[in-house]
Amino acid sequence: MLLSLTIIILFQLSGALVQQYLNLPIPGAVIGMILFFIYLCITGGKSDKLMTTGSHLLSHLPLFFIPAGVGILVYTEELKVHGIAILASLVIGSLIAFVLTLLIFKKLAVNINTSDSAP
Amino acid sequence: MIDTTSLLYANLLASPLFCIPLTLIAYLIGTRIYSLSGKNSLLQPVVSGIVLVMLAITLLDIPYKLYFEGAEIIHFLLSTATVALAIPLYHNIKYIRASVRPLLLTLLLSGFIACFTAVAIAWLLGASLEVMLSLAPKSITTPFAMGVAESIGGYPPLTAGFVIFTGIVVAVSATPIFKWLNINDPIIQGSAMGMVGHGIATARALELNSKTGAFSALSMGLMGVYTSIVLPYAVRLFL
């Protein structure tokens, strides 16, 4: 458990190092995810402990968003001035984008599947 | 005498000793409410957890900055968990390889739609340029979004709030929308969740199914890379 957590944190560190060293616009944690993914592909993901610890961590993913999420409190001033525009943009804009994304993928998936299976 | 004791309390309330259990308890209460409600989308632990902590620090008069410093270890683990997202990706690699083409095409369109709808609605309702620029990167995960906001002239802390809120909107609306549109394929569900609702929707996607979570994690990463490269150029074309 502790060893597995240490390994994952070391990938997090490597991601941050690669990000700083190459001055990439990609966040360190995402680079760490890519490096860890490559590691899993090379080793064949044999370590059960590593998988268990990682999955355990992921099962509490919502918890880790709380400290950043509470930060919405700080922006109540901006929300008072531009509140309706911001809320409409975030709620309606995101819902439209979400629905359109689903429909586009559905359409493309059907087209590609049918063109692949066509003789 | 009274002043020193209240100062002592204030110090303790703003320390990890208080902020960590506060966050954990808020989350645990949140998960309890969620399961008692029969997993009602609106009562997801991330939503009730955030609201409960907000209430607590407002009532106890703890400034957000001090709360965040106290709970920073929990925020640190967000990056650790992001690294661990490689696990569902690895487990679902064969599905990912089979869906690369529609996934990338959808990504190209979805990134444009997510930015465009956010900016267009804000513009129609008379938001300032700074607010519109802070809204544009709202569908990508916080570290990406804050960097983009900074480079296009938005206000990064404001963007961080928008990103979180967007994630909650997608996480909460996902299952009702799947039912409404009759979309049952975890690949399509997960990809759209990650593309529009980044990490917060990914947390929700993992709860639905490992395959949904894997596609959400992948799409979240791809959307972050795509938006952070293209958006700064797109903004330069218009301004």
Contacts between the chains, C-beta under 8 A, distances in Angstrom:
chain1	res1	chain2	res2	distance
A	5	B	80	7.6
A	8	B	80	5.7
A	8	B	83	5.4
A	8	B	84	5.7
A	9	B	80	5.8
A	9	B	83	8.0
A	11	B	83	5.0
A	11	B	86	8.0
A	12	B	79	5.4
A	12	B	80	5.4
A	12	B	82	7.9
A	12	B	83	4.9
A	15	B	83	6.8
A	25	B	144	7.8
A	25	B	147	6.1
A	25	B	228	5.1
A	25	B	229	7.1
A	26	B	144	7.4
A	26	B	224	7.2
A	26	B	225	6.0
A	26	B	228	7.4
A	27	B	141	7.2
A	27	B	143	3.5
A	27	B	144	5.8
A	27	B	147	7.8
A	27	B	224	7.3
A	28	B	79	7.1
A	28	B	143	7.7
A	29	B	78	7.6
A	29	B	79	3.9
A	29	B	80	8.0
A	29	B	82	3.9
A	29	B	83	6.0
A	29	B	143	6.9
A	30	B	82	6.7
A	30	B	141	7.7
A	30	B	143	7.7
A	30	B	144	7.7
A	30	B	221	5.3
A	30	B	224	6.4
A	30	B	225	7.8
A	32	B	79	7.2
A	32	B	82	7.1
A	32	B	83	4.1
A	33	B	82	5.7
A	33	B	83	5.1
A	33	B	84	7.9
A	33	B	85	5.3
A	33	B	86	4.9
A	33	B	89	7.6
A	33	B	217	7.6
A	33	B	221	6.7
A	34	B	86	7.5
A	34	B	221	7.7
A	36	B	83	5.2
A	36	B	84	7.4
A	36	B	86	4.0
A	37	B	86	3.8
A	37	B	89	5.4
A	37	B	90	6.0
A	39	B	86	7.9
A	40	B	86	5.9
A	40	B	87	7.1
A	40	B	90	4.2
A	41	B	90	6.7
A	41	B	93	7.6
A	45	B	87	7.8
A	45	B	90	5.4
A	45	B	91	7.7
A	51	B	87	5.9
A	53	B	84	8.0
A	54	B	84	3.9
A	54	B	86	7.8
A	54	B	87	4.4
A	55	B	84	7.6
A	55	B	87	6.1
A	57	B	77	7.3
A	57	B	80	6.4
A	57	B	81	4.9
A	57	B	84	4.9
A	58	B	81	5.9
A	58	B	84	5.4
A	58	B	85	6.9
A	58	B	87	7.0
A	58	B	88	7.3
A	58	B	206	5.7
A	58	B	213	7.5
A	59	B	206	7.5
A	60	B	27	7.7
A	60	B	81	7.7
A	61	B	81	5.3
A	61	B	199	7.4
A	61	B	202	7.1
A	61	B	203	3.8
A	61	B	206	6.4
A	62	B	27	7.1
A	62	B	30	7.8
A	62	B	44	6.8
A	62	B	45	4.8
A	62	B	46	3.8
A	62	B	49	6.8
A	62	B	200	7.6
A	62	B	203	4.7
A	62	B	204	7.9
A	63	B	23	7.3
A	63	B	24	7.4
A	63	B	27	4.5
A	63	B	45	7.4
A	63	B	49	6.9
A	63	B	74	6.7
A	64	B	74	6.0
A	64	B	75	6.9
A	64	B	77	5.0
A	64	B	78	3.8
A	64	B	81	5.5
A	65	B	46	5.3
A	65	B	50	7.6
A	65	B	78	6.6
A	65	B	164	7.0
A	65	B	167	7.6
A	65	B	199	6.9
A	65	B	200	5.7
A	65	B	203	6.9
A	66	B	23	5.3
A	66	B	26	6.7
A	66	B	27	6.2
A	66	B	46	7.0
A	66	B	49	4.7
A	66	B	50	5.6
A	66	B	53	5.9
A	66	B	71	7.5
A	66	B	74	6.7
A	67	B	23	6.5
A	67	B	67	7.4
A	67	B	68	5.5
A	67	B	71	4.3
A	67	B	72	7.0
A	67	B	74	5.4
A	67	B	75	4.3
A	68	B	68	7.9
A	68	B	75	6.0
A	68	B	78	7.2
A	68	B	142	6.4
A	68	B	160	6.7
A	68	B	164	6.2
A	69	B	46	6.8
A	69	B	49	7.7
A	69	B	50	4.0
A	69	B	164	4.7
A	69	B	168	7.8
A	70	B	50	5.6
A	70	B	53	4.9
A	70	B	54	5.5
A	70	B	57	7.0
A	70	B	64	6.4
A	70	B	67	6.6
A	70	B	68	7.5
A	71	B	64	6.1
A	71	B	68	7.0
A	71	B	157	7.4
A	71	B	160	6.1
A	71	B	161	6.0
A	71	B	164	7.2
A	72	B	50	7.4
A	72	B	54	7.7
A	72	B	161	4.6
A	72	B	164	6.1
A	72	B	165	6.4
A	73	B	54	5.5
A	73	B	57	7.6
A	73	B	58	7.3
A	73	B	64	5.3
A	74	B	64	5.3
A	74	B	157	6.8
A	74	B	161	7.2
A	75	B	157	7.4
A	75	B	158	5.8
A	75	B	161	4.6
A	78	B	131	7.2
A	78	B	158	5.9
A	82	B	122	7.7
A	82	B	127	5.0
A	82	B	128	6.8
A	82	B	131	5.1
A	84	B	125	6.0
A	85	B	121	7.4
A	85	B	122	4.8
A	85	B	125	3.6
A	85	B	126	6.2
A	85	B	127	3.9
A	85	B	131	7.0
A	86	B	122	6.8
A	86	B	127	6.8
A	86	B	131	6.6
A	86	B	135	7.1
A	86	B	162	7.3
A	88	B	121	5.2
A	88	B	122	7.6
A	88	B	125	5.8
A	89	B	117	7.7
A	89	B	118	4.9
A	89	B	119	7.6
A	89	B	121	4.4
A	89	B	122	4.1
A	89	B	125	7.5
A	89	B	127	7.2
A	89	B	135	5.3
A	89	B	138	8.0
A	90	B	118	7.2
A	90	B	135	7.4
A	90	B	138	6.5
A	90	B	162	6.1
A	90	B	165	5.1
A	90	B	166	5.5
A	90	B	169	6.2
A	91	B	169	5.5
A	92	B	117	7.6
A	92	B	121	5.9
A	93	B	114	7.5
A	93	B	117	3.9
A	93	B	118	4.2
A	93	B	120	7.8
A	93	B	121	5.0
A	93	B	122	7.9
A	93	B	135	7.9
A	93	B	138	7.9
A	94	B	114	7.5
A	94	B	117	7.8
A	94	B	118	7.5
A	94	B	138	7.5
A	94	B	139	7.1
A	94	B	166	5.0
A	94	B	169	4.6
A	94	B	170	5.9
A	94	B	196	6.0
A	94	B	197	7.2
A	95	B	169	6.8
A	95	B	173	6.1
A	95	B	177	7.7
A	96	B	113	7.4
A	96	B	117	4.9
A	97	B	110	6.8
A	97	B	113	4.9
A	97	B	114	4.2
A	97	B	117	5.2
A	97	B	118	7.7
A	97	B	139	6.8
A	97	B	196	4.9
A	98	B	170	5.6
A	98	B	173	6.9
A	98	B	174	7.7
A	98	B	177	6.5
A	98	B	192	5.9
A	98	B	193	7.9
A	98	B	196	4.5
A	98	B	197	7.1
A	99	B	177	6.3
A	99	B	181	6.9
A	100	B	109	7.8
A	100	B	110	7.4
A	100	B	113	5.3
A	101	B	106	6.2
A	101	B	109	7.6
A	101	B	110	4.2
A	101	B	113	6.9
A	101	B	114	7.8
A	101	B	191	7.5
A	101	B	192	4.2
A	101	B	195	5.5
A	101	B	196	5.8
A	102	B	177	7.1
A	102	B	178	7.8
A	102	B	181	5.9
A	102	B	183	5.5
A	102	B	188	6.1
A	102	B	189	7.6
A	102	B	192	4.6
A	103	B	181	7.0
A	104	B	105	7.8
A	104	B	106	5.1
A	104	B	109	5.5
A	104	B	110	6.9
A	105	B	102	6.0
A	105	B	103	7.5
A	105	B	106	4.3
A	105	B	187	8.0
A	105	B	188	4.6
A	105	B	191	5.8
A	105	B	192	6.3
A	106	B	181	7.8
A	106	B	183	6.1
A	106	B	185	7.6
A	106	B	188	5.6
A	108	B	101	7.8
A	108	B	102	3.9
A	108	B	105	5.5
A	108	B	106	6.0
A	109	B	99	7.2
A	109	B	102	4.8
A	109	B	185	7.1
A	109	B	187	7.4
A	109	B	188	6.3
A	111	B	102	8.0
A	112	B	101	5.9
A	112	B	102	5.3
